[in-house]
Amino acid sequence: MGAMLGEWAELALRAVGAAREAVARLGEAAGRRVVAAHADAYRSDDPETIGVDEAAEAAILEVVRRAGINATVLSEEAGEVRVSGTGERVFVVVDPFDGSALYRHGIRAFWYSAVGVLAADGRPLAAACLDLLYGTIEVAGEGKGFTARLEGTTLRSPVPLQPSSMTRLAGARLEVYMMKPAFLRAALDRAGPLLRAAGFVLPNGGPPGLADVAAGRVDV
């Protein structure tokens, strides 16, 4: 099934699958250990890198290096990493472990790994977002996309991605990143009427939020 989605989707599948294996091998005690600190202002709300971030990112970078492609990897922890290989340069955009703030507190919810591949001119080539806890994945490439269970690099019981057909705000299912205090009050102040009109609000966002919309689990 991955081959039907093209070589870039295959790369994304291998990358997030490798991240999941690395997280499972690491164990949660080592995964919670602080391995680096950030002075950068953009990480002021989450200034530390923990073991699970590092392990997932290293696994993804290794997959990209072994692929032999000409790539610039943009990742949350490592920043910009150039990988030399053959073919035209692509950008591989990585969120190696989304949910580390929950992970460090032992909360088993909203743990994801996401990889997107873009052409040098910005055209999207492929993307994959894997739920690290349940093994469910949304993956797209070559104009096609599926939600499935990932076993190794095999998609089990794939279902075509189908966004919601909801056209009214009243009763819609919204997904809003409202899990950190720095964003919570601002979201309530600016989007209060929108939130009150919704059927329910899921406090998630980023790559898994976009995956939820693509799969029709939420409307917006």
VOBA-1610 file (N, C-alpha, C; in pm, whole numbers, padded with zeros to 5 digits, always signed):
BEGIN
Met+00083-00120+00000Met+00000+00000+00000Met+00086+00125+00000Gly+00196+00122+00077Gly+00283+00237+00077Gly+00337+00269-00061Ala+00369+00163-00141Ala+00421+00183-00275Ala+00320+00254-00363Met+00190+00229-00341Met+00087+00295-00418Met+00085+00446-00395Leu+00139+00487-00280Leu+00140+00628-00245Leu+00268+00697-00291Gly+00365+00622-00343Gly+00486+00682-00396Gly+00604+00672-00300Glu+00724+00702-00354Glu+00847+00685-00276Glu+00854+00778-00156Trp+00796+00898-00167Trp+00807+00992-00055Trp+00717+00950+00060Ala+00600+00895+00029Ala+00515+00843+00136Ala+00580+00722+00201Glu+00650+00640+00120Glu+00724+00527+00177Glu+00829+00577+00277Leu+00898+00684+00240Leu+00997+00742+00331Leu+00932+00789+00460Ala+00820+00859+00448Ala+00750+00909+00566Ala+00703+00794+00655Leu+00653+00686+00593Leu+00610+00569+00671Leu+00727+00507+00746Arg+00840+00490+00677Arg+00957+00431+00743Arg+01004+00520+00858Ala+00999+00650+00837Ala+01049+00743+00938Ala+00966+00739+01065Val+00833+00751+01052Val+00751+00751+01174Val+00748+00613+01238Gly+00758+00508+01156Gly+00766+00374+01213Gly+00893+00354+01295Ala+01004+00410+01245Ala+01130+00401+01318Ala+01123+00481+01448Ala+01055+00594+01445Ala+01038+00673+01568Ala+00961+00593+01672Arg+00856+00525+01629Arg+00777+00446+01723Arg+00860+00334+01785Glu+00941+00267+01704Glu+01026+00160+01757Glu+01128+00215+01856Ala+01183+00332+01826Ala+01282+00392+01916Ala+01220+00429+02050Val+01099+00484+02046Val+01029+00521+02169Val+00999+00397+02253Ala+00957+00289+02188Ala+00925+00166+02259Ala+01050+00105+02324Arg+01164+00110+02253Arg+01288+00053+02308Arg+01340+00135+02425Leu+01319+00264+02421Leu+01378+00354+02519Leu+01326+00330+02660Gly+01196+00313+02672Gly+01135+00302+02805Gly+01109+00440+02863Glu+01005+00450+02945Glu+00960+00582+02987Glu+01052+00648+03089Ala+01123+00573+03171Ala+01215+00636+03266Ala+01325+00711+03193Ala+01389+00645+03097Ala+01493+00711+03017Ala+01432+00818+02928Gly+01310+00795+02882Gly+01245+00891+02795Gly+01215+01024+02863Arg+01198+01022+02995Arg+01167+01146+03068Arg+01293+01223+03110Arg+01408+01162+03095Arg+01532+01226+03139Arg+01564+01348+03052Val+01597+01461+03114Val+01633+01581+03041Val+01771+01563+02979Val+01781+01585+02847Val+01909+01565+02777Val+01964+01694+02720Ala+01883+01800+02714Ala+01932+01929+02662Ala+01837+02038+02707Ala+01887+02161+02707Ala+01804+02278+02740Ala+01817+02378+02628His+01712+02458+02609His+01708+02556+02501His+01699+02697+02560Ala+01782+02786+02510Ala+01772+02925+02552Ala+01686+03005+02456Asp+01649+02944+02343Asp+01574+03015+02240Asp+01438+03059+02290Ala+01400+03179+02251Ala+01272+03234+02295Ala+01154+03152+02245Tyr+01168+03090+02127Tyr+01054+03017+02070Tyr+01018+02894+02152Arg+01109+02849+02239Arg+01080+02735+02323Arg+01066+02775+02470Ser+01031+02901+02495Ser+01026+02949+02634Ser+00921+02875+02717Asp+00815+02823+02653Asp+00712+02751+02726Asp+00749+02604+02748Asp+00853+02556+02678Asp+00895+02416+02689Asp+01045+02410+02661Pro+01128+02456+02755Pro+01269+02481+02726Pro+01360+02359+02727Glu+01308+02241+02757Glu+01395+02125+02772Glu+01364+02018+02666Thr+01470+01952+02624Thr+01458+01833+02541Thr+01473+01712+02631Ile+01379+01619+02623Ile+01389+01498+02703Ile+01426+01380+02613Gly+01458+01269+02676Gly+01511+01155+02603Gly+01423+01107+02490Val+01293+01111+02509Val+01203+01060+02406Val+01208+01148+02281Asp+01224+01280+02299Asp+01239+01369+02184Asp+01363+01331+02105Glu+01474+01316+02176Glu+01603+01287+02114Glu+01601+01153+02041Ala+01545+01050+02104Ala+01544+00917+02045Ala+01459+00912+01919Ala+01341+00972+01923Ala+01253+00972+01806Ala+01316+01048+01690Glu+01377+01162+01721Glu+01440+01241+01616Glu+01558+01167+01554Ala+01641+01106+01636Ala+01757+01032+01585Ala+01714+00920+01492Ala+01605+00851+01526Ala+01556+00741+01444Ala+01510+00792+01307Ile+01441+00905+01307Ile+01393+00962+01180Ile+01510+01009+01095Leu+01606+01077+01155Leu+01723+01124+01081Leu+01800+01007+01020Glu+01808+00897+01089Glu+01879+00780+01036Glu+01807+00724+00913Val+01674+00722+00917Val+01598+00676+00800Val+01625+00767+00680Val+01625+00897+00702Val+01649+00990+00591Val+01790+00973+00537Arg+01888+00958+00624Arg+02027+00940+00577Arg+02042+00811+00496Arg+01980+00704+00543Arg+01991+00576+00473Arg+01917+00576+00339Ala+01825+00667+00322Ala+01748+00671+00197Ala+01833+00720+00080Gly+01945+00785+00110Gly+02034+00830+00003Gly+01981+00945-00078Ile+01895+01026-00019Ile+01835+01138-00090Ile+01908+01268-00057Asn+01882+01367-00137Asn+01938+01501-00117Asn+01833+01581-00042Ala+01853+01604+00087Ala+01746+01658+00169Ala+01795+01761+00269Thr+01707+01853+00300Thr+01723+01941+00416Thr+01616+01901+00516Val+01660+01855+00632Val+01565+01814+00736Val+01545+01931+00832Leu+01421+01966+00857Leu+01386+02071+00952Leu+01312+02005+01067Ser+01374+02006+01186Ser+01318+01934+01299Ser+01322+02019+01425Glu+01231+01990+01516Glu+01213+02073+01635Glu+01337+02077+01723Glu+01404+01966+01738Glu+01518+01961+01828Glu+01650+01995+01758Ala+01674+01932+01643Ala+01804+01948+01575Ala+01812+02074+01489Gly+01700+02135+01462Gly+01700+02252+01375Gly+01712+02208+01229Glu+01806+02266+01154Glu+01826+02235+01013Glu+01944+02139+00996Val+01919+02027+00929Val+02022+01926+00906Val+02027+01898+00756Arg+02144+01913+00694Arg+02161+01884+00553Arg+02206+01740+00536Val+02140+01668+00444Val+02174+01530+00413Val+02208+01523+00265Ser+02327+01474+00233Ser+02372+01467+00094Ser+02332+01333+00033Gly+02286+01340-00093Gly+02247+01220-00164Gly+02220+01253-00309Thr+02140+01171-00374Thr+02109+01189-00515Thr+01973+01253-00534Gly+01951+01306-00655Gly+01823+01363-00690Gly+01809+01508-00647Glu+01696+01567-00685Glu+01669+01706-00649Glu+01645+01717-00499Arg+01687+01831-00444Arg+01674+01851-00300Arg+01526+01858-00260Val+01494+01794-00149Val+01361+01803-00088Val+01378+01852+00055Phe+01269+01899+00111Phe+01266+01937+00253Phe+01185+01831+00327Val+01243+01781+00435Val+01174+01684+00521Val+01147+01755+00654Val+01020+01781+00682Val+00980+01856+00800Val+00930+01757+00905Val+00987+01767+01025Val+00970+01660+01125Val+00921+01717+01257Asp+00819+01653+01314Asp+00788+01668+01456Asp+00809+01530+01516Pro+00928+01503+01569Pro+00962+01364+01604Pro+00876+01305+01714Phe+00847+01385+01819Phe+00760+01337+01927Phe+00673+01453+01972Asp+00550+01452+01929Asp+00453+01554+01969Asp+00379+01500+02091Gly+00389+01570+02203Gly+00324+01524+02325Gly+00421+01502+02439Ser+00542+01558+02429Ser+00642+01532+02532Ser+00605+01593+02667Ala+00528+01703+02667Ala+00486+01761+02795Ala+00396+01663+02871Leu+00312+01590+02799Leu+00228+01487+02861Leu+00313+01365+02899Tyr+00403+01329+02811Tyr+00489+01211+02834Tyr+00567+01225+02964Arg+00623+01342+02987Arg+00708+01359+03106Arg+00629+01346+03235His+00496+01361+03227His+00410+01344+03346His+00340+01209+03348Gly+00378+01121+03257Gly+00321+00987+03255Gly+00178+00980+03206Ile+00135+01080+03130Ile-00001+01082+03076Ile+00001+01021+02936Arg-00061+00905+02921Arg-00056+00833+02794Arg-00169+00880+02704Ala-00149+00995+02644Ala-00248+01052+02552Ala-00178+01152+02461Phe-00224+01159+02336Phe-00174+01258+02240Phe-00023+01249+02218Trp+00026+01126+02190Trp+00166+01107+02154Trp+00171+01076+02004Tyr+00241+01158+01928Tyr+00244+01143+01784Tyr+00385+01163+01729Ser+00409+01110+01610Ser+00527+01142+01532Ser+00479+01178+01392Ala+00532+01288+01337Ala+00483+01336+01208Ala+00600+01374+01117Val+00586+01342+00989Val+00687+01374+00888Val+00616+01422+00762Gly+00663+01533+00708Gly+00614+01582+00580Gly+00730+01601+00484Val+00707+01576+00356Val+00811+01592+00254Val+00762+01695+00153Leu+00844+01797+00130Leu+00811+01905+00037Leu+00917+01913-00072Ala+00874+01946-00194Ala+00969+01975-00300Ala+01038+02107-00270Ala+01147+02134-00341Ala+01223+02257-00317Ala+01139+02382-00340Asp+01037+02374-00426Asp+00951+02489-00451Asp+00831+02496-00357Gly+00828+02408-00258Gly+00722+02411-00157Gly+00604+02320-00184Arg+00602+02250-00298Arg+00492+02159-00327Arg+00492+02042-00229Pro+00377+02009-00171Pro+00373+01893-00081Pro+00385+01763-00160Leu+00473+01674-00117Leu+00493+01546-00183Leu+00433+01430-00105Ala+00442+01436+00027Ala+00388+01328+00110Ala+00385+01373+00254Ala+00305+01304+00335Ala+00300+01330+00479Ala+00249+01206+00551Ala+00295+01191+00675Ala+00246+01083+00760Ala+00241+01131+00903Cys+00135+01095+00974Cys+00120+01129+01115Cys+00077+01002+01188Leu+00163+00954+01279Leu+00142+00827+01347Leu+00109+00849+01494Asp+00000+00787+01539Asp-00033+00783+01681Asp+00057+00677+01745Leu+00152+00721+01826Leu+00252+00630+01881Leu+00195+00532+01982Leu+00083+00564+02041Leu+00022+00476+02140Leu-00059+00364+02075Tyr-00134+00397+01971Tyr-00229+00302+01914Tyr-00188+00249+01777Gly-00085+00309+01717Gly-00038+00260+01588Gly-00123+00301+01471Thr-00221+00388+01490Thr-00301+00436+01378Thr-00226+00549+01307Ile-00244+00556+01177Ile-00168+00651+01098Ile-00255+00712+00988Glu-00230+00837+00959Glu-00282+00901+00839Glu-00162+00928+00749Val-00171+00886+00625Val-00059+00902+00532Val-00114+00941+00395Ala-00041+01027+00325Ala-00085+01073+00194Ala+00036+01092+00103Gly+00013+01069-00026Gly+00115+01090-00128Gly+00057+01056-00263Glu+00115+01115-00368Glu+00068+01088-00505Glu-00081+01115-00521Gly-00134+01214-00449Gly-00275+01249-00464Gly-00372+01156-00395Lys-00321+01061-00314Lys-00408+00967-00242Lys-00371+00970-00095Gly-00466+00931-00010Gly-00438+00927+00132Gly-00523+00824+00203Phe-00471+00769+00313Phe-00543+00665+00386Phe-00523+00683+00536Thr-00619+00634+00611Thr-00602+00612+00753Thr-00598+00461+00774Ala-00507+00415+00859Ala-00485+00271+00871Ala-00414+00244+01002Arg-00386+00116+01026Arg-00297+00076+01135Arg-00163+00041+01073Leu-00057+00094+01133Leu+00076+00070+01080Leu+00143-00045+01155Glu+00182-00148+01081Glu+00256-00260+01136Glu+00388-00269+01059Gly+00496-00228+01124Gly+00622-00214+01052Gly+00611-00100+00954Thr+00616-00132+00824Thr+00588-00031+00722Thr+00467-00071+00638Thr+00385-00163+00691Thr+00267-00211+00620Thr+00141-00145+00675Leu+00055-00098+00586Leu-00072-00039+00627Leu-00177-00149+00633Arg-00236-00170+00750Arg-00339-00271+00769Arg-00477-00206+00766Ser-00570-00268+00694Ser-00709-00223+00684Ser-00718-00074+00648Pro-00652-00031+00539Pro-00655+00112+00505Pro-00793+00158+00460Val-00828+00278+00500Val-00953+00342+00459Val-00916+00477+00397Pro-00969+00509+00279Pro-00934+00638+00217Pro-00967+00756+00308Leu-00877+00854+00310Leu-00904+00975+00387Leu-01028+01043+00333Gln-01116+01084+00422Gln-01242+01147+00383Gln-01276+01256+00483Pro-01246+01383+00451Pro-01283+01491+00543Pro-01433+01497+00566Ser-01471+01558+00675Ser-01613+01573+00710Ser-01686+01655+00605Ser-01813+01626+00590Ser-01899+01704+00498Ser-01978+01811+00571Met-01948+01833+00698Met-02019+01934+00777Met-02005+02072+00713Thr-02115+02144+00699Thr-02112+02278+00639Thr-02165+02386+00733Arg-02211+02347+00853Arg-02263+02444+00948Arg-02174+02446+01071Leu-02158+02564+01127Leu-02078+02576+01249Leu-02152+02515+01368Ala-02283+02536+01376Ala-02359+02485+01490Ala-02346+02332+01498Gly-02294+02286+01608Gly-02278+02143+01628Gly-02151+02085+01570Ala-02068+02167+01506Ala-01945+02116+01446Ala-01847+02068+01552Arg-01761+01977+01513Arg-01657+01925+01602Arg-01529+02002+01573Leu-01481+02076+01672Leu-01363+02159+01654Leu-01243+02098+01724Glu-01125+02131+01671Glu-01001+02091+01736Glu-00917+02218+01753Val-00880+02249+01877Val-00810+02374+01907Val-00697+02343+02005Tyr-00578+02399+01979Tyr-00465+02375+02069Tyr-00483+02462+02193Met-00541+02405+02297Met-00571+02479+02420Met-00514+02408+02542Met-00397+02346+02526Met-00343+02263+02633Met-00235+02333+02715Lys-00199+02457+02679Lys-00098+02530+02755Lys-00154+02666+02794Pro-00130+02710+02917Pro-00189+02835+02967Pro-00157+02957+02880Ala-00041+02959+02818Ala-00005+03076+02737Ala-00102+03098+02622Phe-00166+02990+02575Phe-00259+03001+02463Phe-00405+02997+02506Leu-00431+02945+02624Leu-00568+02916+02665Leu-00654+03041+02674Arg-00611+03141+02753Arg-00693+03259+02772Arg-00712+03336+02641Ala-00604+03347+02562Ala-00615+03419+02435Ala-00715+03351+02341Ala-00713+03217+02339Ala-00807+03145+02254Ala-00951+03168+02300Leu-00972+03166+02432Leu-01108+03186+02484Leu-01157+03329+02454Asp-01067+03427+02470Asp-01106+03566+02446Asp-01141+03591+02300Arg-01061+03535+02209Arg-01078+03567+02067Arg-01176+03474+01998Ala-01188+03352+02046Ala-01268+03253+01974Ala-01385+03202+02057Gly-01421+03275+02163Gly-01530+03231+02248Gly-01659+03200+02175Pro-01710+03290+02087Pro-01834+03261+02015Pro-01823+03135+01928Leu-01708+03117+01865Leu-01687+02998+01783Leu-01693+02871+01868Leu-01627+02874+01983Leu-01624+02757+02070Leu-01763+02726+02125Arg-01839+02830+02160Arg-01973+02807+02216Arg-02068+02747+02114Ala-02045+02774+01986Ala-02133+02722+01881Ala-02104+02576+01847Ala-01986+02527+01888Ala-01943+02394+01847Ala-02015+02285+01925Gly-02015+02165+01866Gly-02069+02049+01935Gly-01977+02002+02045Phe-01847+01994+02015Phe-01747+01969+02119Phe-01613+02019+02068Val-01520+02036+02161Val-01387+02086+02128Val-01284+01987+02178Leu-01197+01940+02089Leu-01088+01850+02125Leu-00961+01934+02145Pro-00894+01924+02261Pro-00777+02008+02287Pro-00650+01948+02227Asn-00639+01957+02096Asn-00522+01904+02028Asn-00491+01995+01910Gly-00380+01974+01844Gly-00347+02059+01730Gly-00220+02015+01664Gly-00163+02101+01581Gly-00043+02066+01508Gly-00070+01957+01406Pro+00032+01878+01368Pro+00012+01772+01269Pro-00102+01677+01300Pro-00120+01630+01425Pro-00232+01539+01449Pro-00367+01607+01431Gly-00374+01738+01456Gly-00499+01809+01431Gly-00536+01808+01284Leu-00437+01834+01199Leu-00461+01830+01055Leu-00498+01689+01010Ala-00434+01588+01069Ala-00468+01450+01036Ala-00611+01418+01076Asp-00656+01467+01192Asp-00793+01443+01236Asp-00893+01505+01139Val-00862+01623+01087Val-00950+01687+00989Val-00953+01606+00859Ala-00835+01563+00813Ala-00828+01486+00688Ala-00907+01357+00696Ala-00907+01294+00816Ala-00976+01167+00834Ala-01122+01185+00872Gly-01168+01310+00892Gly-01307+01335+00923Gly-01345+01315+01068Arg-01247+01300+01156Arg-01279+01284+01298Arg-01326+01415+01360Val-01274+01526+01311Val-01324+01657+01350Val-01357+01735+01223Asp-01433+01842+01238Asp-01477+01919+01122Asp-01383+02035+01091Val-01326+02095+01197Val-01243+02215+01179Val-01124+02207+01273
//
